[in-house]
Amino acid sequence: MSFYYEYEKLKELPFESYFQGFTEIDVKRVLAKQRMTPEDLLVLLSPAAEGLLEDIAQKAHELTVQHFGKTILLFNPIYIADHCVNLCTYCSFSVTNQFQRSKLSMKQIEVEAKALADLGLKHILVLTGESKTSTPVSYIVEAVKVLKKYFPSVAIEINPLDTDEYKQLAEAGVDGLTVYQEVYNEEIYKSVHVKGPKRDYRYRMDTPERGCEAGIRQINVGALLGLDDWRKEAFFAAMHARYLQRKYLDAEISLSLPRIRPHLGDYQPRSIVEDRHLVQAITAFRLFLPRAGITLSTREPQELRDNLIYLGVTKMSAGASTEVGGYSQCDTGTAQFEISDERSLAEVQQMIRDKGYQPVLKDWELLV
């Protein structure tokens, strides 16, 4: 079994007629319910729901406080390499973009880790470009062993791997896996992933399951908004998360909906996703999946991030760099994308406290 089989059925839904056919009466009916169905999710993502966004946001706030309290977990990405073999039209790391590629040595990774750890962070997300030649599993394993000396929780966002390879990383200390499908529309997926192993749609879609089967505790999925109609992409991402939540009961499933940011290259988004659309998608997620974590990165602007704290977000990056060696190296690499919220970790922590929430630097550690 795979989510792909569910996707094949779901993609045949008449999305346009559904979205245009729902009314505010449908939205109010859904808001009165305790548990949401996939059809209810479509109602919450429809244009009709835009007029009742305040009501949806209020319910999203109540559910988030009920399940997570007034807390925001803070983490940061750490880029250790940017070599990539894929030709993706929307990414700075795409193989055809010309810039000096970088890969940190274990000594440099340790320096980078110390710089981040000195800030007080305990949760990190390790990123590379997608190249098994430049950054093989053995390299990632050694990097994780270095990073585990400084951080109790190490997650990864790297090229998709087989289950046995994920098991090697879990044994080294990896406890989280982020993998975005990027775009669930299979035809568009093929058009924006022109060359390279990432072009294999099905292998990427099954990646979160291989991570679950390898025993990785936290799995984060999502779509890169802007590559297709955001309403459909948000629906598929939520359905993917629900599928994983129901099949892998011991895994903690979370969602992210990053939007396309300026990058190397000239790709222009197919779908314009305004701030109010992102708010609608995140609050719809919360009502549909009350127990799922929702992550928000520094891609989003300061004011929007501040307001979304009330509406369902449970995890945020702060003071982040998207460049290889961005925390300790004088000569850093090329950023994967431009950051919008450039505040420091301390500034974001203070903002969270000012809103009556608790910034959390550590909520988990595997005892061995």
Salt bridges, closest charged atoms under 4 A:
ASP26 OD1 - ARG29 NH2 3.59
ASP40 OD1 - ARG29 NH1 3.88
ASP40 OD2 - LYS33 NZ 2.63
GLU50 OE2 - ARG231 NH2 2.66
GLU50 OE1 - ARG276 NH1 2.95
GLU110 OE2 - LYS149 NZ 2.99
GLU130 OE2 - ARG204 NH1 3.20
GLU142 OE2 - LYS145 NZ 3.77
GLU165 OE2 - LYS132 NZ 3.07
GLU182 OE2 - LYS198 NZ 2.82
GLU182 OE2 - ARG204 NH2 3.56
ASP206 OD2 - ARG202 NE 2.82
GLU209 OE1 - LYS247 NZ 2.95
GLU252 OE1 - ARG217 NH1 3.25
GLU274 OE1 - ARG276 NE 2.90
ASP275 OD1 - ARG259 NH2 2.81
GLU300 OE1 - ARG259 NH2 2.44
ASP306 OD1 - ARG343 NH2 2.80
ASP341 OD2 - ARG305 NE 2.70
ASP341 OD2 - ARG343 NH2 2.68
ASP363 OD1 - HIS123 NE2 3.30
GLU365 OE1 - LYS362 NZ 2.45
